[in-house]
């Protein structure tokens, strides 16, 4: 009965702790989840909010006129020669009317600026996605470095135990024990540093995605370091260069500049005001109706038109530069992708050889067939080869992610 009670208490305790542990750990940060979270990241929300400013300007561009109606009222007395002082009053209303299609051009310019702002926001969101994916790949590399560091610690402890055992048996000098102990200390320190770097990079990833960084150690980051699949052919990516946000934003800026030029040209036309006036003077009621027409003699918006025309030329030059830069960047990213892929292919077969060399060397020392100096030499070569392979894999992952994002392809 007592054993049954203890079992029940233990099960109840674990059931209460399990949800907390699950909540602390959270779902794993796979590459697909990073893509999903990047859309709602703080920086992405900033880009969306900035595009909302242009949308608000567009909604306000359709007003009938930028000038408001003017209501004027005056009152007083009339001093007649006979000494009488009758009351006098007048009221007038000025209603502005824009000519030359100013309202339509204003709406068109605001719409073009809104399209440019939305494409700019899409480019900013794509930049956030790229930063998040690169940070995710960095954390995956850190995880691999931690695994390698822990394996090196285990091997160092194995060599240290073998050195102590053989020293007690009088088979090796005391310096072997000292060297093995020093190597173990260096490996433990390297493992601690690797774990700290991983936690720091993971906290940066969580902050970028807008997640709390307090429990960064408990959030698992999973997935292959190199994204699966192959990117589109180079010709296909170059053919879709016009769909890139930076190129699209530059082209939209040209349209916005042209729409602004038409708006400035339309602003050369005056705004006519229809005036309705009513007067009461010496017992008589007088009604007047007229027009107020500004004469564009001194300022026909020549400065605004000339400036807008120059801005069209600037926007066109920037669009050409953006397209040329995009083509050059795609060529650069593709060349880097091919180079890192070939480098990784050359180093991949060495992975099994490295593990086998380290194991055979350590086993030879345990059996007394090898001295510690040769074992440590082999081990150093293995460590350098492991680091080179991991860096090659990470470099290829970065090149592939950059090429896929530049091509506008989703990552999973």
ABEGO torsion letter per residue (X at the ends): XAAAAAAAAAAAAAAAAAAAAAAAAEBBBBAAAAAAAAAABAAAAAAAAAAAAAAAAAAAAABABABBBBBBBBBBBBBBAAGBBBBBBBBBBBBBBBBGGAAAAAAAAAAAAAAAAAAAAAAAAAAAAAAAAAAAAAAAAAAAAAAAAAAAAAAAAAAAAAAAAAAAAGABBAAAAAAAAAAAAAAAAAAAAAAAAAAAAAAAAAAAAGBBAAAAAABBBBEBABBBEBBBBAAAAAAAAAABAAAAAAAAAAAAAAAAAAAAAAAABBBBBBBBBBBBBGGBBBBBBBBBBBBBAABAGAAAAAAAAAAAAAAAAAAAAAAAAAAAAAAAAAAAAAAAAAAAAAAAAAAAAAAAAAAAAAAAAAAGABBAAAAAAAAAAAAAAAAAAAAAAAAAAAAAAAAAAAAGBBBX
